[in-house]
Each structure stands twice: as C-alpha cells, then as structure tokens.
Amino acid sequence: MKKVVIFNGSPRMDGNTATILNIVARGVRDNGAQVKFYTLFKMKFMACQSCFACRMNDDCIIRDELHGALQEVKTADGVVVGSPIYMMQMTGPVKNMYDRLFPLTDSQYNPRFGTKKLLTVYSQGIENSHMFESYFEYTAAMFPMLGLKLIGNIVCVNANDPESAEHNAELKIQAYEAGKALTI
Ligand SMILES: Cc1cc2nc3c(=O)[nH]c(=O)nc-3n(C[C@H](O)[C@H](O)[C@H](O)COP(=O)(O)O)c2cc1C
C-alpha cells in the first residue's frame, strides 16, 4: 500500500492549514493509500544539533517524537508539508522539521531514499496570492537533494479567518485532487 506523510505546521488545530491538509488526506485515502499525519505543534522535538552524524549514516541520532516521523518519510511515496506564513516565512517548527530531514540526503547531497512526490501548502493573511511566490520558489530549491519532487503548491489567502479555506470550494477541490495525485 502506498503511503503519504503529512506535516501540519500550524498551531491552530482547526485552522486553514489543517482544513486543507485534511482534504488532501481524504484524496490520498480515497485512492487507497495510507496517511501518516503529524501535527508539529503537538510534538516535542529538538532542532538539528549539527552533529553531522547523518553525513556518515542515513539516520538522525536524536531520539524524540520527530524521529519516528523521519522513518516514515524514508519509506513514503509522498510527503505533504503545510505551513502558515509567519513574518514572511514558514513557521519555526516547520523549519526545524526540514532541518531534521537532513538524513534524507547523502554526503554528496544526493537523495538516499529515492524520489517521493511532495505537495506544499501555505496559508497567509494577505490577500495577494503572488506575494510570497519568490519565497516559495527559494524554499523549493532544497527539495531535489532530499529526493522530494514538488508536484504542487496550494496557497490559502485571507487566512486570518480560520474558516477561509472551508469557504473556498475551488481550493478544496484543488486539495482533494492533489491528494489523489500524490498516490499515482
Ligand atoms: C506571528 C505571525 C506572523 C504572521 N506573518 C504574516 C506575514 O508575514 N504575512 C501574511 O500574509 N500573514 C502573516 N500572518 C498571518 C498568518 O499567515 C495567518 O493567520 C495564517 O496563515 C493562518 O493559518 P492557519 O489558519 O492555518 O493557522 C502572521 C500571523 C502570525 C501569528
């Protein structure tokens, strides 16, 4: 059975990021694949300690709540990372999670665990959906070395209202279809 790992990087448990990710998860499951869902703000995990052990071995030496998620990513077919925009960037836990994915790339910065499809989801207060495009692109530059092939990016605007995504039918269809696309 195919597997998709989803990370929610919002502190709002029922906010826009969660709404979109739950719909993505439904698309994944409707195509017969398994979902592992991690809510980063509920997890206790350390930031990367720069020990560089993962430059020699394909694992992180930190045994905390993120370690299990990292193991799931290694064997996943797809990954989804959802983050609100805070101060024009991803939230802190999402950045810390990405750093902890360092074991996915080898000492030559080649992927150790093959290629997985990646969907990114961002929510932002500002209405202009192009506002952070250059930041999204810049962030995406790290994905190839991790073996993450970006297949889509969903952006929820006007997201200070936690029900903005719920009221956006087009966005919800996009999320559902993206979930399905992750499994094929
Ligand atoms: C500390 C903080 C900083 C924020 N910075 C930005 C920002 O730079 N640009 C923006 O459009 N929205 C900003 N916002 C608004 C959030 O992006 C918005 O509330 C969030 O996307 C809601 O997503 P959620 O419902 O999934 O939690 C900020 C919110 C907070 C709490």
The ligand as an SDF file (V2000), in Angstrom:
LIG
                    3D

 31 33  0  0  0  0  0  0  0  0999 V2000
    3.3190   35.7940   14.2100 C   0  0  0  0  0  0  0  0  0  0  0  0
    2.5460   35.8860   12.9390 C   0  0  0  0  0  0  0  0  0  0  0  0
    3.1350   36.4230   11.8030 C   0  0  0  0  0  0  0  0  0  0  0  0
    2.4080   36.4910   10.6020 C   0  0  0  0  0  0  0  0  0  0  0  0
    3.0510   36.9950    9.4960 N   0  0  0  0  0  0  0  0  0  0  0  0
    2.3670   37.0440    8.3200 C   0  0  0  0  0  0  0  0  0  0  0  0
    3.0050   37.5160    7.1440 C   0  0  0  0  0  0  0  0  0  0  0  0
    4.1790   37.8770    7.1340 O   0  0  0  0  0  0  0  0  0  0  0  0
    2.2740   37.5560    6.0010 N   0  0  0  0  0  0  0  0  0  0  0  0
    0.9610   37.1670    5.9500 C   0  0  0  0  0  0  0  0  0  0  0  0
    0.3470   37.2260    4.8810 O   0  0  0  0  0  0  0  0  0  0  0  0
    0.3420   36.6800    7.0540 N   0  0  0  0  0  0  0  0  0  0  0  0
    1.0050   36.6160    8.2360 C   0  0  0  0  0  0  0  0  0  0  0  0
    0.3920   36.1260    9.3490 N   0  0  0  0  0  0  0  0  0  0  0  0
   -0.9930   35.5950    9.2350 C   0  0  0  0  0  0  0  0  0  0  0  0
   -0.9830   34.0860    9.0980 C   0  0  0  0  0  0  0  0  0  0  0  0
   -0.2910   33.7000    7.9230 O   0  0  0  0  0  0  0  0  0  0  0  0
   -2.3820   33.5040    9.0750 C   0  0  0  0  0  0  0  0  0  0  0  0
   -3.0630   33.8780   10.2360 O   0  0  0  0  0  0  0  0  0  0  0  0
   -2.2440   32.0110    8.9340 C   0  0  0  0  0  0  0  0  0  0  0  0
   -1.9570   31.7010    7.6030 O   0  0  0  0  0  0  0  0  0  0  0  0
   -3.4520   31.2560    9.3970 C   0  0  0  0  0  0  0  0  0  0  0  0
   -3.2590   29.9090    9.0390 O   0  0  0  0  0  0  0  0  0  0  0  0
   -3.9300   28.7410    9.9040 P   0  0  0  0  0  0  0  0  0  0  0  0
   -5.4000   29.0640    9.9840 O   0  0  0  0  0  0  0  0  0  0  0  0
   -3.6540   27.5020    9.1800 O   0  0  0  0  0  0  0  0  0  0  0  0
   -3.2640   28.7470   11.2360 O   0  0  0  0  0  0  0  0  0  0  0  0
    1.0660   36.0430   10.5590 C   0  0  0  0  0  0  0  0  0  0  0  0
    0.4750   35.5090   11.7200 C   0  0  0  0  0  0  0  0  0  0  0  0
    1.1890   35.4480   12.8960 C   0  0  0  0  0  0  0  0  0  0  0  0
    0.5390   34.8310   14.1230 C   0  0  0  0  0  0  0  0  0  0  0  0
  1  2  1  0
  2  3  1  0
  2 30  2  0
  3  4  2  0
  4  5  1  0
  4 28  1  0
  5  6  2  0
  6  7  1  0
  6 13  1  0
  7  8  2  0
  7  9  1  0
  9 10  1  0
 10 11  2  0
 10 12  1  0
 12 13  2  0
 13 14  1  0
 14 15  1  0
 14 28  1  0
 15 16  1  0
 16 17  1  0
 16 18  1  0
 18 19  1  0
 18 20  1  0
 20 21  1  0
 20 22  1  0
 22 23  1  0
 23 24  1  0
 24 25  2  0
 24 26  1  0
 24 27  1  0
 28 29  2  0
 29 30  1  0
 30 31  1  0
M  END
$$$$
